[in-house]
Amino acid sequence: MKRLKILIGLLFICLGTFSQTRVDSIRDRLFNPNDRSILVASHRGDWRNACENSLEAIENAIKMGVDIVEVDLARTKDGQLILMHDSKLDRTTTGKGLISEHTLAEIKNLRLRNGCHIKTIYKVPTLEEALLVAKGRVMLNLDKAFDYFDQVYELLEKTGTANVVIMKSNSPAEEVKRTYGKYLNKVIFMPKVNLDEDEALQKLNDYLRILNPVAIEFKFASDSNKLPYKVKDIMSGKSRIWYNTLWDTHAGGHDDDCSLVNPDNGYGYLIDHLGTTILQTDRPAYLIDYLKKRTVKKNMDCDRDWSYLTEENEYHLAESPNFVVEEYFLKGKKNPDSNEDGILVTPDFAAVIDGATSKSDFELDGKKTGRLAMELVLEAIRDFPKDIDAEEAMNRITNRIHSFYVKHNLLADLEEQPGKRFTANGVIYSYVRNEVWQVGDCQCIVGHLYSSNEKPIDAIMANTRSVVNEVALLNGMTMEDLEKKDPGRAFIYPFLQQQAVLQNNPKKGQLYSFPVFDGFPIQMEQVKIFPVGDVREIILSSDGYPHLFSTLRDSECYLMNILDNDPLCMRLYKSTKGIKKGNFSFDDRSYLKIRINR
């Protein structure tokens, strides 16, 4: 218990440090015009999954790893600043009429509407509330706020968030300097320049000469405009370039929609050809994933012998009339008999199932609980009726494992000790439903969508293990010592055993709870269901691949680069475990790429 309290204390320290330093890190990058890393700005927060300009949309964006959240300001009848884009309440709330004709109290009695105009439980936030959510965690880009500069600054002083905010306007440089000069060394001001206007270059040069901004936001409607290429040269070494990819006329057609079809011709074009280092998007998760892949591919060494992909493959291909298996690979981290990953292809289903590392001594016929869980899940899927829906599928898998507990007189013990349960994660494709069902941290690519579904608690544990091992190195241990005895893993292991109380936890809204196949009821709201639609190619994988790519070779290449350069998995890729001596990898791995016949 004492050790567990120490671990929990360390976790809070780690989380507190993260929250105190993230904005500082973003600002360091923002203020360095020679830094080529891309800052991601999310338009109106994560409005595709929450109400636009809501606290929830800001929180979602922070969790994604967004650097800047753009929000809009409006002022109420009694002079209070709130987050809202429109001048009227009608589109985004349950109210009607002009914001300027309603008091804050009246607006607080309303409810926000989502993108489908459906009433939600959420309320309109004030700017002060948004500043406190963002404080230390993310930058806020305030739109429609320039006319309220004095009032905004009062709130920044009150909340201690002057370092969080970016103000912006297209007002002439001289006017900005004259009217708000007293704030310009305290709050970031970012000018906006429309490159389709006649005086665009003069306006740009005035901003650089008079204000010396850290970034300038540009827009242009068509590639026929050649000014963006001149801007790249003018801005080099002076200031960061910001483009919006919200729709085509903001960035010459290289927008979010273009990027969904070909991200290299959308986001990549703005980065490589026009020198942008800040992108504001309506698809922050997609952009972040694309940027990760760009960075990874740039640093990968894929010149190696790939014959093992055939020679060491532990999966025996099964045919299906409804889809073609294009690529597949299955390999245990130690040997085939202990491999807890499994692949299944039937006429109507394709699945990758990952049994969780056993936290108990139970074995049956030489198989540990992770292997048994994987096999039980695959057995259940083989018996699925072809038109089964996701909820009934989850119930059948749960019942299959639950019946095993009853048969072997294990149920009472496992009800009391969740850490000993037979546990697996999985990702399943249903041909008839044309859906992918994701439970836990197995991964999938469905068209342009990539979902790794990493559990937040695993990221915390991995970071904690890394911290403990880095401290051990500072105290005299060597990497060779860490390979023999991993103090970070030993430190977090008691909590890894304890965290099982979070899996399939029946308490609604439990912050770190997560779904698994373990013989106990799964909360369906935690199961991710992805409609496949017209997509013809999907990829299913276990988390044995640190990052999933659209080809097996690229996925393997990324993994091999980590295993070569960071075998302890504590720097390039932080995991709760590294490679044990004699093992091939830090985890079992499985990869299945199928083409759907329709």
C-alpha positions in Angstrom: 0.0 0.0 0.0 2.8 2.4 0.8 4.4 1.7 -2.6 1.1 2.3 -4.3 0.7 5.7 -2.5 4.2 6.7 -3.7 3.3 5.7 -7.3 0.1 7.7 -7.2 2.0 10.7 -5.8 4.5 10.4 -8.6 1.7 10.3 -11.2 0.2 13.5 -9.8 3.6 15.1 -10.0 4.0 14.0 -13.6 0.6 15.3 -14.5 1.1 18.5 -12.7 4.5 19.1 -14.4 2.9 18.4 -17.8 0.1 20.9 -17.2 2.6 23.6 -16.1 5.0 23.2 -18.9 3.0 22.4 -22.0 2.1 26.0 -22.9 5.7 27.0 -22.3 6.8 24.4 -24.7 4.3 25.6 -27.3 5.4 29.2 -26.9 9.0 28.2 -27.3 8.2 26.7 -30.6 5.9 29.5 -31.6 8.5 32.2 -30.9 11.2 30.4 -32.9 10.7 31.2 -36.6 13.4 28.7 -37.6 11.6 25.8 -35.9 10.1 23.7 -38.6 7.7 21.6 -36.4 4.1 22.1 -37.3 1.7 23.7 -34.7 -1.8 22.4 -35.0 -4.7 24.8 -34.4 -8.2 23.4 -34.0 -11.1 25.6 -35.4 -13.7 26.2 -32.7 -12.3 23.3 -30.7 -13.1 19.7 -31.6 -16.5 20.7 -33.0 -17.1 17.4 -34.8 -17.3 15.5 -31.6 -18.6 18.3 -29.2 -20.5 21.5 -29.6 -18.5 24.3 -31.2 -16.9 26.9 -28.9 -17.8 24.7 -25.8 -15.5 23.8 -22.9 -15.9 20.1 -24.0 -14.6 21.0 -27.5 -11.6 22.6 -25.9 -11.0 19.6 -23.6 -11.2 17.2 -26.5 -8.7 19.2 -28.5 -6.3 19.2 -25.6 -6.5 15.5 -25.3 -5.8 15.1 -29.0 -2.6 17.0 -28.6 -3.6 20.2 -30.3 -1.3 23.2 -29.7 -3.8 26.1 -30.3 -7.6 26.2 -30.0 -9.4 28.8 -31.9 -12.6 30.2 -30.3 -14.9 33.1 -31.1 -16.0 35.9 -28.7 -19.3 37.7 -28.3 -20.5 40.2 -25.7 -23.8 40.0 -23.8 -26.3 42.7 -23.1 -24.7 43.2 -19.6 -21.2 43.3 -21.1 -20.0 39.7 -20.4 -17.7 37.9 -22.8 -18.8 34.5 -23.9 -17.7 32.0 -26.6 -19.9 32.1 -29.6 -19.3 32.6 -33.3 -22.7 34.1 -34.5 -24.2 37.3 -33.5 -27.5 35.4 -32.9 -28.3 32.5 -30.5 -30.4 30.6 -33.0 -27.9 28.2 -34.7 -25.8 27.0 -31.7 -28.2 27.3 -28.7 -31.8 26.6 -27.7 -32.3 30.4 -27.6 -33.3 33.0 -30.2 -32.3 36.5 -31.0 -29.3 38.7 -30.8 -26.7 37.9 -28.1 -26.4 41.7 -27.4 -30.0 41.7 -26.3 -29.6 38.9 -23.7 -27.9 39.0 -20.3 -25.4 36.4 -19.3 -27.9 34.9 -16.8 -30.4 34.4 -19.6 -27.9 32.8 -21.9 -26.6 30.5 -19.1 -30.1 29.1 -18.9 -29.9 27.9 -22.5 -28.3 24.7 -23.8 -25.8 24.3 -26.7 -26.8 22.5 -29.9 -24.4 20.2 -31.7 -23.5 20.2 -35.4 -26.8 18.5 -36.2 -28.8 21.2 -34.3 -29.6 18.7 -31.6 -30.0 20.1 -28.0 -27.3 18.9 -25.6 -26.8 19.1 -21.9 -23.9 21.6 -22.3 -24.0 25.4 -21.6 -22.6 28.4 -23.2 -19.2 29.1 -21.6 -17.8 32.5 -20.6 -14.3 33.5 -21.8 -13.2 33.4 -18.2 -14.2 29.7 -18.0 -12.4 28.9 -21.2 -9.2 30.6 -20.0 -9.2 28.6 -16.8 -9.7 25.3 -18.8 -6.8 26.3 -21.2 -4.5 27.6 -18.5 -1.1 25.9 -18.7 -2.5 23.3 -21.2 -3.1 24.9 -24.6 -3.0 28.2 -26.4 -6.2 30.0 -27.2 -6.5 32.0 -30.5 -9.3 34.5 -29.9 -11.3 35.4 -33.0 -13.8 38.3 -33.1 -12.1 39.6 -30.0 -10.1 42.6 -31.2 -12.8 45.2 -30.4 -12.8 43.9 -26.8 -9.0 44.0 -26.3 -9.1 46.0 -23.1 -11.8 43.8 -21.5 -10.0 40.6 -22.6 -6.8 41.8 -21.0 -8.6 42.5 -17.7 -9.6 38.8 -17.7 -6.1 37.7 -18.6 -4.7 39.6 -15.6 -7.5 38.2 -13.4 -6.9 34.6 -14.4 -3.1 34.7 -15.0 -3.5 33.6 -18.6 -1.8 36.3 -20.6 0.7 33.7 -21.9 -2.1 31.5 -23.2 -3.8 33.9 -25.6 -3.2 34.9 -29.3 -5.2 38.0 -30.4 -5.6 38.6 -34.1 -6.9 41.3 -36.5 -6.5 42.6 -40.0 -6.3 46.2 -38.8 -3.4 48.2 -40.2 -0.1 47.9 -38.3 0.0 51.6 -37.4 -3.5 51.4 -35.9 -2.7 48.3 -33.9 0.5 49.9 -32.5 -1.3 53.2 -31.7 -4.4 51.7 -30.0 -3.0 48.6 -28.3 0.7 49.1 -28.1 0.7 48.9 -24.3 -0.4 45.3 -24.5 1.9 44.0 -27.3 4.7 43.0 -25.1 2.3 41.1 -22.9 -0.1 39.4 -25.3 0.7 37.7 -28.6 -0.8 39.7 -31.5 -1.1 37.9 -34.9 -2.0 39.9 -38.0 -4.1 38.6 -40.9 -3.3 39.2 -44.5 -5.5 38.4 -47.5 -3.1 37.7 -50.3 -5.8 38.3 -52.9 -6.0 42.0 -52.0 -4.0 44.6 -54.0 -2.1 46.0 -51.0 -1.3 42.6 -49.5 2.5 42.9 -49.8 2.6 46.4 -48.4 0.4 45.4 -45.5 2.7 42.4 -44.8 5.8 44.5 -44.9 4.2 47.0 -42.5 3.4 44.3 -40.0 6.9 42.9 -40.1 8.5 46.3 -39.8 6.2 47.8 -37.1 5.0 44.9 -35.1 7.5 42.1 -35.6 4.8 39.4 -35.0 5.6 35.8 -34.1 3.2 34.6 -36.8 1.0 36.0 -39.6 -2.2 34.3 -40.8 -2.6 34.3 -44.6 -5.3 33.3 -47.0 -5.6 33.0 -50.8 -8.4 31.6 -53.0 -6.5 30.0 -55.9 -3.1 28.6 -56.9 -3.1 31.1 -59.7 -2.0 33.6 -57.1 1.8 33.5 -56.9 2.2 35.7 -53.8 2.2 32.7 -51.3 5.5 31.7 -52.8 7.0 35.2 -52.3 5.6 35.2 -48.8 7.5 32.1 -48.0 10.8 33.9 -48.9 9.8 37.1 -47.2 8.8 35.4 -43.9 11.9 33.1 -43.8 13.7 33.5 -40.4 11.3 36.3 -39.4 7.9 34.9 -38.5 5.8 31.8 -38.7 3.3 31.3 -41.5 -0.3 30.3 -40.6 -2.8 28.9 -43.1 -6.4 27.8 -42.5 -7.5 24.6 -44.2 -11.2 25.0 -43.3 -12.3 25.3 -46.9 -10.8 25.7 -50.3 -10.8 29.5 -50.7 -8.7 29.9 -47.5 -5.7 28.0 -48.9 -5.9 27.8 -52.6 -7.7 24.5 -52.7 -5.2 22.7 -50.3 -7.8 22.4 -47.6 -9.2 19.7 -45.3 -11.3 18.1 -48.1 -8.4 18.0 -50.4 -6.3 16.4 -47.6 -8.8 13.7 -47.0 -8.3 12.5 -50.6 -4.5 13.2 -50.7 -2.9 14.8 -47.5 0.4 15.3 -49.3 -1.4 17.6 -51.8 -3.3 19.3 -49.0 -1.5 19.8 -45.7 1.8 18.5 -47.3 1.7 21.1 -50.1 1.2 24.0 -47.7 4.1 22.7 -45.5 6.6 21.8 -48.2 5.9 24.4 -50.9 4.5 27.4 -49.0 6.5 27.2 -45.8 3.6 27.0 -43.4 4.4 25.9 -39.8 0.9 26.5 -38.3 -2.2 24.9 -39.7 -5.7 25.6 -38.5 -8.1 22.7 -39.3 -11.6 21.4 -38.8 -10.0 17.9 -38.6 -7.4 18.1 -35.9 -7.2 14.3 -35.2 -6.6 13.6 -38.9 -4.0 16.3 -39.3 -2.1 15.2 -36.1 -2.0 11.7 -37.4 -0.7 12.8 -40.8 2.0 14.9 -39.2 3.1 11.9 -37.0 3.4 9.7 -40.1 5.4 12.4 -42.0 7.9 12.6 -39.1 8.1 8.8 -38.7 8.6 8.1 -42.4 11.3 10.8 -42.7 13.4 9.1 -39.9 12.8 5.4 -40.9 15.6 3.2 -42.2 13.8 0.5 -44.2 16.8 -1.0 -45.9 16.8 -4.5 -44.3 16.0 -8.2 -45.1 12.3 -8.7 -45.1 12.3 -12.4 -45.7 11.2 -13.0 -42.1 7.7 -11.7 -43.0 7.2 -14.9 -44.9 9.4 -17.3 -43.1 8.3 -16.4 -39.5 4.6 -15.8 -40.1 2.6 -17.8 -37.6 -0.8 -17.3 -39.3 -2.1 -19.7 -41.8 -4.2 -17.9 -44.4 -7.9 -18.6 -44.6 -9.9 -17.6 -47.7 -13.2 -15.7 -47.7 -15.6 -15.1 -50.6 -16.4 -11.6 -49.3 -12.9 -10.1 -49.0 -9.4 -10.7 -50.1 -6.6 -10.9 -47.6 -3.9 -8.6 -49.1 -1.3 -8.7 -46.3 -1.1 -10.5 -43.0 1.5 -11.2 -40.3 1.4 -12.8 -36.9 4.4 -13.3 -34.6 4.7 -13.9 -30.9 7.3 -11.8 -28.9 8.8 -15.1 -27.7 7.4 -18.1 -29.5 4.2 -19.3 -31.3 3.0 -21.3 -28.3 2.9 -18.3 -25.9 1.6 -15.9 -28.6 -1.4 -14.1 -27.2 -2.4 -12.4 -30.5 -4.8 -14.1 -32.9 -6.1 -13.5 -36.4 -9.4 -14.8 -37.7 -10.9 -14.7 -41.2 -14.3 -16.3 -41.9 -16.8 -15.7 -44.8 -18.4 -12.8 -42.9 -15.9 -11.6 -40.3 -12.3 -10.6 -40.0 -10.7 -10.0 -36.6 -7.5 -9.3 -34.7 -7.6 -10.2 -31.1 -4.9 -9.4 -28.5 -4.9 -11.2 -25.2 -3.6 -9.2 -22.3 -0.4 -10.2 -20.4 -1.4 -12.4 -17.5 -1.3 -10.9 -14.0 -2.0 -14.3 -12.3 -0.5 -17.7 -12.1 -3.5 -19.5 -13.6 -2.7 -21.9 -16.5 -4.7 -24.5 -18.4 -2.9 -26.9 -20.7 0.2 -24.7 -20.5 -1.8 -21.6 -21.7 -1.9 -18.4 -19.6 -5.0 -16.2 -19.2 -4.1 -13.9 -22.1 -3.8 -16.8 -24.6 -7.0 -18.4 -23.2 -8.9 -15.1 -23.5 -7.8 -14.7 -27.1 -8.9 -18.2 -28.1 -12.3 -17.8 -26.3 -13.0 -14.6 -28.2 -12.1 -16.2 -31.6 -14.3 -19.2 -30.7 -17.2 -16.8 -30.1 -16.7 -14.9 -33.4 -16.6 -18.2 -35.4 -20.1 -18.9 -34.1 -21.5 -15.4 -34.9 -24.6 -15.3 -37.1 -23.6 -13.3 -40.1 -26.0 -10.4 -39.4 -25.2 -10.0 -35.7 -24.9 -6.3 -34.6 -22.2 -4.9 -32.4 -24.0 -5.1 -29.1 -25.1 -8.7 -29.5 -21.5 -9.5 -30.6 -20.1 -8.0 -27.4 -22.7 -10.0 -25.4 -21.8 -13.3 -27.0 -18.1 -12.8 -26.5 -18.7 -11.8 -22.8 -20.9 -14.9 -22.3 -18.3 -17.2 -23.8 -15.7 -16.1 -21.4 -18.1 -16.0 -18.5 -19.2 -19.5 -19.1 -15.6 -20.6 -19.0 -15.2 -19.1 -15.6 -18.3 -21.0 -14.4 -17.1 -24.2 -15.9 -13.8 -24.0 -14.1 -15.1 -22.6 -10.8 -13.3 -19.3 -11.2 -16.2 -16.8 -11.2 -16.3 -15.9 -7.5 -12.5 -15.3 -7.4 -12.5 -13.2 -10.6 -15.4 -11.1 -9.4 -13.3 -10.1 -6.4 -10.0 -9.8 -8.2 -10.3 -8.2 -11.6 -6.6 -8.3 -12.2 -6.8 -12.1 -12.6 -9.5 -12.0 -15.3 -8.9 -13.5 -18.7 -8.6 -10.3 -20.7 -8.4 -9.4 -24.4 -8.8 -6.5 -26.7 -10.0 -6.7 -30.3 -11.0 -5.1 -33.5 -13.6 -6.9 -35.7 -14.9 -6.3 -39.2 -18.5 -7.4 -40.0 -19.2 -7.8 -43.7 -22.9 -7.7 -43.5 -23.0 -4.7 -41.1 -20.1 -3.2 -43.0 -18.7 -1.9 -39.7 -15.5 -2.1 -37.7 -16.0 -2.7 -33.9 -13.0 -1.6 -31.7 -12.7 -2.7 -28.1 -9.6 -1.6 -26.2 -6.3 -0.7 -27.8 -6.2 -2.8 -30.9 -5.9 -0.6 -34.0 -7.5 0.0 -37.3 -7.3 2.0 -40.5 -10.6 2.5 -42.3 -10.0 4.7 -45.4 -8.5 7.9 -44.1 -9.5 7.2 -40.5 -6.8 5.8 -38.1 -7.8 4.8 -34.6 -5.1 3.5 -32.2 -7.5 3.9 -29.2 -4.6 4.1 -26.7 -5.8 4.0 -23.1 -5.0 7.2 -21.2 -4.0 5.2 -18.2 -1.4 3.3 -20.3 0.2 6.5 -21.4 0.5 7.6 -17.8 2.0 4.3 -16.8 4.5 4.4 -19.7 5.6 7.9 -18.9 6.0 6.9 -15.2 8.1 3.9 -16.1 10.3 6.1 -18.3 10.8 8.7 -15.5 11.8 6.0 -13.0 14.3 4.5 -15.5 15.8 7.9 -16.4 16.3 8.6 -12.7 18.0 5.2 -12.3 20.4 6.1 -15.1 21.2 9.4 -13.4 21.9 7.4 -10.2 24.5 5.3 -11.9 22.7 2.4 -13.6 23.6 1.6 -17.2 21.3 0.6 -20.1 22.7 -2.9 -19.7 21.6 -2.8 -16.1 18.1 -1.7 -17.1 17.8 -4.5 -19.6 18.6 -7.0 -16.8 16.4 -5.4 -14.2 13.8 -2.8 -15.3 13.2 -0.7 -12.1 10.5 1.3 -14.0 8.5 -1.8 -14.8 8.9 -3.0 -11.2 7.7 0.4 -9.9 4.5 0.5 -12.0 3.7 -3.3 -11.8 1.7 -3.0 -8.6 -0.5 -0.4 -10.2 -0.8 -2.4 -13.4 -2.4 -5.1 -11.2 -4.6 -2.6 -9.5 -5.8 -0.8 -12.6 -7.8 -3.8 -13.7 -10.7 -2.3 -11.5 -11.0 0.2 -14.4 -11.8 -2.3 -17.1 -15.5 -2.6 -17.8 -16.1 -0.5 -14.7 -19.9 -0.2 -14.4 -19.6 3.3 -12.9 -20.8 5.8 -15.5 -18.3 8.5 -16.5 -15.4 6.9 -14.7 -12.4 9.0 -16.0 -10.0 6.2 -16.9 -12.3 3.3 -17.4 -11.9 1.2 -20.6 -13.6 -1.7 -22.4 -12.2 -5.2 -22.8 -13.3 -8.7 -23.3 -13.1 -10.2 -19.8 -16.4 -12.1 -19.2 -18.1 -9.1 -17.6 -20.5 -6.6 -19.2 -19.0 -4.1 -21.6 -20.3 -0.5 -21.7 -21.4 -0.1 -25.3 -20.8 3.6 -25.2 -17.1 2.8 -24.9 -17.1 0.5 -27.9 -16.0 2.3 -31.1 -18.1 1.5 -34.1 -16.8 2.7 -37.5 -19.1 2.6 -40.5 -16.9 1.5 -43.5 -19.2 2.9 -46.2 -17.6 2.9 -49.7 -14.1 2.1 -48.3 -12.7 -1.0 -50.0 -9.6 -1.6 -47.9 -9.2 -1.8 -44.1 -6.4 -2.8 -41.8 -6.8 -4.4 -38.4 -3.8 -4.7 -36.0 -2.8 -5.3 -32.4 -0.9 -2.7 -30.3 2.2 -4.7 -30.9 2.8 -2.1 -33.7 3.6 1.3 -32.1 2.2 3.0 -35.2 0.1 1.5 -37.9 0.7 2.2 -41.5 -1.1 1.4 -44.7 1.4 -1.4 -45.6 2.8 -4.2 -43.5 6.4 -3.3 -44.5 6.1 0.3 -43.3 4.5 -0.8 -40.0 7.3 -3.4 -39.5 9.9 -0.8 -40.5 8.8 1.7 -37.8 8.7 -1.1 -35.2 12.2 -2.3 -36.2 13.6 1.2 -36.0 12.3 1.5 -32.4 13.6 -2.0 -31.5 17.1 -1.1 -32.9 17.3 2.3 -31.3 15.2 2.1 -28.2 14.8 -1.6 -27.1 13.8 -0.6 -23.6 10.9 1.4 -25.1 11.4 4.4 -22.9 12.4 7.2 -25.2 11.4 6.9 -28.9 8.4 4.9 -28.0 7.3 4.9 -24.3 5.7 1.6 -23.3 5.0 -0.1 -20.0 7.6 -2.7 -20.9 10.7 -3.2 -23.1 12.1 -6.2 -24.8 13.0 -9.1 -22.4 16.2 -10.9 -23.1 15.5 -13.7 -25.7 12.4 -12.1 -27.0 11.8 -10.8 -30.6 9.9 -7.7 -29.6 8.2 -5.9 -26.6 4.9 -7.5 -27.5 3.1 -10.0 -29.7 2.0 -8.5 -33.0 -0.6 -9.1 -35.6 -1.5 -7.3 -38.9 -4.3 -8.0 -41.3 -5.1 -6.0 -44.4 -8.2 -6.9 -46.4 -9.9 -5.7 -49.6 -13.6 -5.9 -49.5 -15.5 -7.4 -52.4 -18.8 -5.5 -53.1 
